[in-house]
Amino acid sequence: MSRTLASKEDVAKLEAKLVAMIADTKVELLRWMFLFWVGQIAIVAGLIRFMR
């Protein structure tokens, strides 16, 4: 059974990949949050208009 240790370069590449994935996830989350809030505002505005 052989074990291979990661080099500093391997760790740096992995870290860069993880940082990019986290940034992409943040952008995607912000998009969904924006769509959710726009939808909520539209629904509330429609309900207020309907109740008048």
N, C-alpha and C positions, 0 to 999 in steps of 0.2 A: 504494500500500500504506500503510494508516494503522495506527499503533500507538497503543494506549491503555494508559496506565499505571494500575496499581491505586492507589487512594487508601488512606490509613491506615484508613479505615472498612472498605474491602473486605478488607484484610489482617486486621483485627481480627475481622471476621465469619468469615473462613476459619479463623483460629486458634481461635475458639470452637467452630466445627463440628468441627475436628480433635480438640480436647480432648474433646469429647463422644463422638466416635467411639472414641477411645482408651479412655475410661472404660467405654464399653459393651463393648468388646473384653475389657478386664480382667475385668469381671463375668462375661462368658460363659466366659472361660478358667477362672476360679475355680470356676464351676459344673461344668464338665467335669472339672476336676481332682478335685473332691470326689466326683463320681460314680465316677471311676476308682478312687480310693483306697477308697471303700466297697466297690466290686466286688472289688478285690484282697483286702481283708480278709475278705470273705465266701468267696472262693475258697480262701484259705489256711486259714481256719477249717474249711471243708468237707473239705479235703484232710487236715488234722490229725485231724479226727473220723473220716474214712474209714480212716486208717492205724492207728488204735488197735486 
